[in-house]
Amino acid sequence: AQSVSQHNHHVILSEAASLELGCNYSYGGTVNLFWYVQYPGQHLQLLLKYFSGDPLVKGIKGFEAEFIKSKFSFNLRKPSVQWSDTAEYFCAVRDFNKFYFGSGTKLNVKP
Amino acid sequence: EAGVTQFPSHSVIEKGQTVTLRCDPISGHDNLYWYRRVMGKEIKFLLHFVKESKQDESGMPNNRFLAERTGGTYSTLKVQPAELEDSGVYFCASSRGVLQETQYFGPGTRLLVL
């Protein structure tokens, strides 16, 4: 089975600060990588995904992630966070039909 | 396009009782998945339907859990009898295909077994 590690369980930032959330996975083959976000009271939404090609992936709401194969990493970044980015963020790897998720990172942005 | 819907949003039951969760996938999505998140840990795969057939049920914890998808549309997940450790959030997701496809998630059902 695959495993996904999100090292930051809870992150607190002030508005306009830069964000980087770490994600490492164990799967060594061809990977499909995802970041999902769950805003308070809402369902999981796709932020961005990587299947192949340019390892720097841009998603919605100014988020981006970089796939570094040698490091088995897919870190999420945003140059300047807003209060509305307060949410829980999940990194996921797909192995055929299954998604393997990390344990999530709760981001709290202070206005 | 309507998203994945789940019912109920919350359920509180006593140990030993039965609970049935329902998921309606996005229209036209043949693939339906169930996941579970226990105690704020990682979201874990339970099973995968392709239309009405169980493609993969390797994540089902034990035989107290029964999933069905009669007619290949909505799915139900029954827990009978429920145990304390079954508490958590049950997510449903759907996708049109499998490879190179995004899974779209529902809002989840929060189950509490007392």
Interface residues (C-beta under 8 A of the other chain):
Chain A: V4 N32 F34 Y36 Q42 H43 L44 Q45 L46 K49 F51 F90 A92 F96 N97 K98 F99 Y100 F101 G102 S103 G104
Chain B: G3 V4 N31 Y33 Y35 G40 K41 E42 I43 K44 F45 H48 Q55 D56 G59 F91 A93 V98 L99 Q100 T102 Q103 Y104 F105 G106 P107 G108
